[in-house]
Amino acid sequence: MPNTANLIFAAFLISGSVSAARLSPAASRAFQEYAANFEARITQRNYTPVGSLRIEPVHGGTWPVPDALLHDWRGSTVAPDVSAAEMLALLRDCRDLPKWYAPEVQSCTLLARQGDVSRVLIRFQKRNVAVVTLDAEYEVTTHALGPHAGYERSVSTHIWEIDNPGTPRERRRPEGNDDGFLWRLNSYWTFAEVSGGLLIECEAVSLTRDVPTGLNWLAAPIIAQLPRQSLEFTLNATAKALLANRKETHR
């Protein structure tokens, strides 16, 4: 669920003041087409335990689409002595999301749940030179694939940039008509029990504004590193949460 909300914010924050951007129909269409193709192939993937944390770009990690940038990064690790049931419980626990994924995740509100499908509202905050706060609404499907494996599909349905968060003047900017730090973010978790623990993989597909004119030389290396840092944080935080929950259960 949470994962690359801080994908490329710093690339724009470093400019100090960034001109507003607008999510175009062409950019939205490019993201939807890519996500649909990705979801069609994810069920056919074969997983091999890697033992240690691995982060890698998919198709180079970042590439331009009409009026925007599309990003795809994947990370995996093995959590020792953890079951698929414990991972399912963690993913379904919206209440404790801020506890495990702070400071990026500020709050999580369960809006609706029907069977394996939930609708949640997550507030993200990214600090890098300036503070960026986002409200993101997701449709989340969490499902067991038998007793030893499972997956989660987390699809953003709305993302709003927040002005003056936590004050009486707090307001959401019009969706898709903001600074363009994050317009879309889908996350896909898959996990399966293997020898020694649980193999966990998270892949995040996101859409942002393109790099402001004149910042390419400065933004390119930042864009290259932020997805790796974000996935590393997310997977490490997940492993720590699973371990903490296991210790609490076995007290």
N, C-alpha and C positions, 0 to 999 in steps of 0.2 A: 504493500500500500504506500507506505511512505518510501520514498527512496530518492529521486533526483529532482526534488523541488528546487534545489539550489544548483541546478545544472550549469547555467552560464550567466548568472546575474552579474558577477563581477566584471564581465566584459563590457557591460554598459555602465555600471556604477563608477568605474574609474574615470569616466569622462566628466564626472561631477554633476553636470546637468545634461539630461538627454532629451532630445526632442520626442514628442509623442509619436506613437506608431499606431497602425490600424490593421487588424486581422482581416485580410482580404478573402473573398470567396475562393480564389485560386489556391491560396495557402491552406485554407481549411480543407479543401478538397484533396490536396496533395497528402495531407496528414491522414485523412480518413482512408484513402486508397492504400497508403503504405501500411497502416495499422491492420486493415482488412487482410492484406496479403500476408502479413506477419502472423496473424492469428490462424490463418489457414495452414501454415507450415509448422507451427509450434508443437502441435500434437504428434508430429512425425519425428521429432528430435530424439536422438539417442544420447544418454548421459553417461559419462565416465567419471568416477570419483577422482578428484584432483588432490585431495588431502589438505591443501593450504588455500588461502584466499587467492582468487584469480579475477582480474578485471581486464576486459578487452573491448575495443570498439567493434561495432558491426558496420560493415560497408564504409570503413574509415572513420566512423563515429559521428561526424558532422558534415552535412552537405547542403548546398542551397536548393530551395524550391521556390516557385514564384512568390516573391514578396516576403520571404521568411527563410529560416534555417530549420532543418529537420535533424534530430539527433537520435542515435540508437547505440546504447551501451549495455553490456552484459557482464554480470559478475556471479561468481559461484564460490562456495566453500563447503566444508563438511563440519557439522556441529557434532562433537563426540557424544555418544550415549543418549541421543535425543530421538524420540519417536515422531512419526508423522502426525499422530494424534496431538502431541504437544505443540507442534508447529501450527496445526489447524486452530487450536485453542488460542494461540498467540495472535494469529491473523484476525480472528473474529472478535478480539477484545478491544473494541474502540475506546473504552473508558481509559485504559492504561497506555494508550498510544503516546501521549505526551510524556509519560514517565520514562518510557524506554527510548524515545527518539528526540528528547530535548537536546539542544534548544531549537532545532529546526521546526519541530512540531509543537505548536503552542496549545492547541486544543483539538478535540475530536468529538463530534456530536453525531449520534446515531439518529437519522431522520426517519428511517423505515426499515423493516426487515420482513422478508417473506421467504422462508426456507433457506436456501443457500445464497440468496441475493439480498444485499443490503444497499441502502443509500446513506452516505455519510458526508458530513461537512467537516473539513480539516482546515485549520488556520496554520499557515506556514510563516516563518520569519527567517530571513537571511540577513546576516550582518556582514558587510564587507565594504568599508569606507562609509556607506550609508546603510540604512535599514530598509529592507523591502518586506512588506507584509502582504500575504495573499490569502484569500479564502477560496478553497477549491472543493467543489461538490463532485462526488464519485459514485458510480454504480459499481459495486464490488460483488463478484461471484467467487465464493470460496467453497471448494468441493473436494471430497475424499475420492481417491481412485483406488478403492479397496482399502484394506487395513494398513497398508505400508507406504502409501504415496498420496499426493494431492496436488492441487494447484489453486492459485488465486488470480483472477483477472480484475484489475482495477482501472476503470475507464473514466477519465475526466469528462463530466457533462457541462460544468461551468467553472470558470476561473476568473476571479475578480481581484484587481489590485486595490489595496486599501490605503486611503489617505487618512492621516491623523489617527492611527489605531489606538484604542484604549482611552480616547478622549471624547468629550461631548461633541466634538466636530468630526468624529469618525464617519467616513462614507466610503461606499464602493464606487470606483470609477466605472463608467459604462463598459460592459464586457467586450473585449476585443478592441477597445479604443483607449489605450493607456500607454505605458512605456514599453510594453512588449517584452517584459522579462520572462514571462511564461504564459503561453496561450493554450497549450494542450500538454497533458502528461498522462500517458498510460503506463501502467506497471504490470508485469506478468511474473508471478512467482510459480516455480515448480519445485517439488521436493520429493525425495524417495529415500527410504531406509536402505543403507548399504552397510558393508562390513565396517564396524567401528562407529557408526553414527548415522546422521541424516545429511544427505547431499542436498544442498539448497542452491537454487539459481534464481536470480532476479534480473530481468531485462526491462529497461525503461526506454520508451519512445516518446520524445517530446518535440514541441514546436515553439520557436521563439521568433522575435523580430530578427532581421539581419543585422550585421554589424554596422553601426553608424559610419558614414563616410569619413575617411581620415583616420579611423581607429583600427584598421585591419592589422597594421604592423604590431600594435600593442595588444589587441584582443585575441589574435590567433593562438598564442601560447596559453593564454588563460582558458580559452574554450577547450583546448586540448587536455587540460589538466582537471577542470572542474568535474566532469562526469566521473572520472576515475575516483576523485576524492569523495564525491557524493555516494557512489556505490560502495566504496570501502567503508565509509561511516555507517551506511545502512546495514550492510551485512554483518559488520562487527557488532553493531547495536543489537541486531537480531540474535546473534549467538549469545551475547551477554544476557539478554532478556530470557532466552530459553534456559540458560544455566541458572539464573536467579529463580525462575519459576520452579525449576526442578528441585533446587535446594529447599524452597519454601514448602513444596509438596511433601518432601521426605523428612521434614522436621518431626 
